[in-house]
Amino acid sequence: MSDKKPFNEEDRNISEGGPMDNPEQYKTDKKTITEMHKEEMTVDTIPMEDLKQEKKEEGNKRATKSNSSSEEKFPE
């Protein structure tokens, strides 16, 4: 078994990067699980915000694309 203790919200420190500068690309100011544990550093994460946006776009195939996840990640 693993010798890791259970994860709780108090264990998450403030991240040094921007609000979406994390592997999952969620808007957060806390460190992610992949940043907290060394063995998770090699795991390829799925950018969840991009995935959610693409799923919405696929639902309405005839619509014109009017938004971009890059606009949220890199505001002017």
C-alpha positions in Angstrom: 0.0 0.0 0.0 0.9 3.6 -0.2 2.3 5.5 2.7 0.6 8.8 1.6 -1.8 10.4 4.0 -5.3 11.3 2.8 -5.6 14.5 0.8 -7.4 17.5 2.2 -7.9 21.1 1.2 -5.4 22.4 3.9 -2.6 20.5 2.2 -2.8 22.6 -1.0 -0.4 25.6 -1.0 -0.8 28.8 -3.1 0.6 28.3 -6.6 3.2 30.7 -8.0 1.7 30.7 -11.5 -1.3 32.3 -13.1 -4.9 31.2 -12.4 -4.9 28.7 -15.3 -1.2 27.9 -15.3 -1.7 24.3 -14.2 -2.0 20.9 -16.0 -5.8 20.6 -15.8 -6.2 24.3 -16.7 -8.8 24.9 -14.0 -9.0 28.5 -12.6 -7.4 28.1 -9.2 -4.7 29.8 -7.1 -3.9 26.5 -5.3 -1.3 23.8 -6.3 -2.7 20.8 -8.1 -2.2 17.2 -7.1 0.3 16.7 -9.9 2.4 19.6 -8.4 2.1 18.3 -4.9 3.4 14.7 -5.4 6.6 13.8 -7.2 5.3 10.6 -8.7 2.4 12.5 -10.4 4.8 14.8 -12.3 5.0 12.3 -15.2 1.3 11.9 -15.6 -0.3 13.5 -18.7 -3.3 15.4 -17.6 -6.3 16.3 -19.7 -7.1 20.1 -19.9 -10.6 19.9 -18.5 -11.8 23.4 -19.4 -10.8 22.7 -23.1 -12.6 19.3 -23.0 -15.8 20.9 -21.6 -15.8 23.6 -24.2 -15.2 21.2 -27.1 -18.1 19.0 -25.8 -20.4 22.0 -25.9 -19.3 22.9 -29.4 -19.8 19.3 -30.7 -23.4 19.3 -29.4 -24.3 22.1 -31.8 -22.6 21.2 -35.0 -24.2 23.9 -37.2 -23.2 26.8 -34.9 -20.3 29.1 -35.6 -17.4 28.9 -33.1 -17.5 32.1 -31.1 -15.3 31.4 -28.1 -11.9 30.1 -27.4 -10.2 28.7 -24.3 -7.1 30.6 -25.2 -9.0 33.9 -24.7 -9.6 32.8 -21.1 -6.1 31.6 -20.5 -4.4 34.6 -22.0 -6.5 37.7 -21.6 -5.3 40.9 -23.1 
